Amino acid sequence: ETGMGKKLLLLAGDYVEDYEIMVPFQALQAVGHRVDAVCPGKQAGDFVFTAIHDFEGAQTYSEKPGHRFVLNASFDAVKPEDYDGLVIPGGRAPEYLRTVAGVLRSDESGVGKG
């Protein structure tokens, strides 16, 4: 914990939904939580691409480029047991993240158990 706030791990990947990463990242920090944003294979200072999905009258959503979201922590350096909670934003990133062995280790090893 950091004072009254919690220490949270935000797990991202390329083409994460723009609003689902930007808004929680900023809002959680604004209310006093520490949020470490990481992505497998990337270091602090690297970025992930975001995507904006929208319904525009077609049978399914469209996908447009979003922003470059800068990561503030390195995936290989985090210890899941040091965190109070896990945030996984939507979009296309979870499709990729579920195939990465280290991500399963992060979830199974006990975020919130420390």
BELZI-V592060 format. One record per residue. RES is the residue in one small letter. OMEGA is omega in whole degrees, -180 to 180 (* if undefined). BURIAL is + if it has 16 or more other C-alpha atoms within 10 Angstrom, else -. Layout:
BEGIN
res->(RES:RES)
omega->(OMEGA:OMEGA)
burial->(BURIAL:BURIAL)
END
This chain:
BEGIN
res->(e:t:g:m:g:k:k:l:l:l:l:a:g:d:y:v:e:d:y:e:i:m:v:p:f:q:a:l:q:a:v:g:h:r:v:d:a:v:c:p:g:k:q:a:g:d:f:v:f:t:a:i:h:d:f:e:g:a:q:t:y:s:e:k:p:g:h:r:f:v:l:n:a:s:f:d:a:v:k:p:e:d:y:d:g:l:v:i:p:g:g:r:a:p:e:y:l:r:t:v:a:g:v:l:r:s:d:e:s:g:v:g:k:g)
omega->(177:-175:178:-178:178:175:-174:177:177:-176:-174:174:180:-180:168:178:-174:-176:-177:174:-176:-174:179:-180:-178:-177:179:176:-178:180:170:178:171:-179:175:-180:-177:175:177:178:-178:-177:173:-178:172:178:169:174:173:178:176:178:-176:173:-175:178:177:-179:177:-175:172:179:-180:177:176:-178:169:-178:-176:179:-179:177:-179:-177:-176:-177:-176:174:-175:-178:178:-174:179:-177:-177:176:177:179:-177:-174:-178:-176:-179:177:179:-174:-178:179:-176:-176:-179:178:178:178:-179:-178:-176:-174:169:170:179:-180:-175:*)
burial->(-:-:-:-:-:+:+:+:+:+:+:+:+:+:+:+:+:+:+:+:+:-:-:-:+:-:-:-:+:-:-:-:+:+:+:+:+:+:+:+:-:+:+:+:-:+:+:+:+:+:+:+:+:-:-:-:-:-:-:-:-:-:-:-:-:+:+:-:+:-:+:+:+:+:+:-:-:-:-:+:+:+:+:+:+:+:+:+:+:+:+:+:+:+:-:-:+:-:-:-:-:-:+:-:-:+:-:-:-:+:+:+:-:-)
END
